[in-house]
Amino acid sequence: MFAIWVNVHGGWIVGAAALAIVVGCSWFDAAWTAHRRGLLLAAAIVAALATLCNPYGVSMLGFLAETVRPGRTDILEWQPATRVPIVGLLLWLVPTMMAVWQMWAQRRRPALGALLVVLLLSIGSFRVIRLVGFYALAVAFLIIPSVRVPAADDDHAVVAPARLWARHALVSAALVVVAVAMFGRTLVMDAEWLPEREATVFVKTHALSGRMLTWFDYGEFAIWHFSPALRVSMDGRRETVYSDQVRERHYRIYTNAPDALDQVARLDPDYVWLPARFAVVARLEAAGWHAVFTGSRSVVLSRRTPAAIASAFEVAPAQRTFPGP
């Protein structure tokens, strides 16, 4: 599993940490025999070696140290539960309440390793909301199955009665129904970092095609709406797709460095789509680029003259949702 996981998603480091905690706690848990501890340790060592089965080998750890960290203020889902929309905090509270309720109602403490994994994930997911999925799964697999009640005919027998699982299924189904009813099946796209709706309509209406120099926040948005007609120069995948040289080139353009225009020339785009507030926009216009669309948030520049691409049109206001137009 780790050999596959390390090649498809950086979240494997969370699974590795959980495995390490369980292995460490097994040596302090009387329920583990010496033989089982040895097998678990051997499995963990093999799993660790399996993480080296990636194109970067041990360098993968250095890559994660640079990119997978709490200090990513530019990414919404890396923010604490208190700094995201209220639904984020609600999603964190659901597994928290389920875990607390189960342990309080049954008066039974889970295994030390399971308890520590869930506790650390509860703290981690509160600080970085994108971990809440791991947290919910940890509660489902490590807390609820370990909380059992005595059978009616044997006070020493420990079982998981069907009614317990049925109750959890009903609660989960109710939560899903409430979530769909309250938030629907679409996501409202109204964040300030998004370009205005008129820019999207403009690009589609005039069937722009070719190479587009994009602001980091606009890249994946442009891929979703304009691909394959337009190819973007930068998007949110950054380190996993683009080289250090390409990312540095974009950074110098975004920050209006002295050689920003030279960097634009090296990228050789047909269009430039950047936030209107960027100082480099004025330099591009002075260098011969034409603003074919100017909105409240962004500007689209072209090598062609405005006469070749008319930009005067009105767009009826509408709520933007994903998936949607």
C-alpha positions, 0 to 999 in steps of 0.5 A, spaced: 500 500 500 505 504 501 509 503 495 502 505 491 501 511 496 507 514 496 507 515 488 500 518 488 499 523 494 503 526 499 498 524 504 502 517 505 506 521 510 500 521 515 499 514 514 506 513 516 506 517 522 499 513 524 503 506 523 509 509 527 505 511 533 501 504 533 508 500 532 511 504 538 505 503 543 504 496 541 510 495 546 506 498 552 500 494 550 499 488 554 494 485 549 500 485 544 504 478 544 512 478 543 510 475 537 505 479 534 510 485 536 515 482 532 511 481 526 508 488 526 515 491 527 517 487 521 511 490 517 512 497 519 520 496 516 518 493 510 512 499 509 518 504 510 522 501 505 516 501 500 516 508 500 523 509 497 519 506 491 518 512 487 522 516 482 526 521 487 528 515 492 530 518 499 529 525 496 522 525 497 522 526 504 526 533 503 520 534 498 515 533 503 519 537 508 518 543 503 511 543 501 507 539 506 507 543 512 502 547 516 504 554 514 501 554 507 497 561 508 495 561 500 491 555 500 484 555 503 484 548 505 490 548 509 487 553 514 485 552 521 478 550 522 476 557 525 479 560 519 474 557 513 467 557 512 463 554 518 462 547 514 469 546 515 468 547 523 462 542 523 465 537 519 471 537 524 465 537 530 462 530 527 467 525 528 469 529 535 462 528 538 462 521 535 468 519 538 467 523 545 460 520 545 462 513 544 467 513 549 463 516 554 457 512 553 460 505 553 465 507 559 471 503 555 478 506 553 480 504 546 487 501 545 493 506 546 495 506 539 488 508 536 487 513 542 493 517 540 492 516 533 485 519 533 488 525 538 493 527 534 489 527 528 484 531 531 489 536 533 492 536 526 485 537 523 483 542 527 489 546 525 489 544 518 482 542 515 484 538 509 486 533 514 479 532 517 478 526 512 483 522 515 481 524 522 474 522 520 476 515 518 481 514 524 475 515 528 470 510 524 476 505 524 479 505 531 474 508 536 468 506 534 470 498 533 474 498 539 468 500 543 464 494 545 458 492 550 458 486 554 453 481 551 447 480 555 448 472 557 456 473 558 458 479 562 465 477 560 464 476 552 465 483 548 461 483 542 459 489 537 451 488 537 448 489 530 444 495 533 450 499 535 452 499 527 445 500 525 445 506 529 451 509 526 449 508 519 442 512 521 446 517 524 451 518 518 445 517 513 442 523 517 448 527 517 449 526 509 441 528 508 442 534 512 449 536 509 446 536 502 439 539 504 443 545 507 449 546 502 446 542 496 450 538 491 454 544 488 460 549 491 458 556 491 464 560 488 465 567 490 472 567 493 476 573 492 481 570 489 477 567 483 477 572 477 470 575 475 465 571 472 465 576 466 472 574 464 470 567 463 465 569 459 469 573 455 474 568 453 469 563 451 465 568 447 471 570 443 474 563 443 481 564 445 486 559 443 493 558 444 498 559 450 496 563 456 500 566 461 496 565 468 496 567 475 497 561 480 490 562 482 487 562 475 491 556 473 486 550 474 480 554 474 482 556 466 484 548 465 477 547 467 473 552 463 478 553 457 482 546 456 484 544 451 483 550 447 488 554 452 494 551 455 496 555 461 503 556 464 502 555 471 497 552 476 496 549 483 500 543 482 506 547 482 512 543 485 509 536 482 508 539 475 513 545 474 520 545 475 524 550 479 526 554 473 519 555 471 516 557 478 522 562 479 520 565 472 513 566 474 515 569 481 519 574 477 513 576 473 508 576 478 512 581 483 514 585 477 522 584 477 526 588 473 527 582 468 519 581 468 518 582 461 524 578 459 521 572 463 514 573 459 518 573 452 521 566 454 514 563 456 512 566 449 504 566 451 499 568 446 495 571 452 496 574 459 491 573 464 493 576 471 490 580 477 488 587 475 492 590 481 499 587 479 504 592 477 507 588 471 500 589 467 502 596 466 509 594 464 506 589 459 501 595 456 507 599 455 511 594 452 505 593 446 501 588 450 493 590 449 488 589 454 482 586 451 478 585 457 479 589 464 474 587 469 474 588 477 479 583 479 483 581 473 485 583 466 486 579 459 492 582 455 493 580 448 498 581 442 493 582 438 489 589 438 483 591 441 479 591 434 481 584 433 477 582 439 471 586 442 471 586 449 465 591 450 459 586 453 455 586 459 454 579 463 448 578 467 449 577 474 448 570 477 451 565 482 457 561 480 457 554 482 462 548 481 460 544 477 457 549 473 458 554 468 
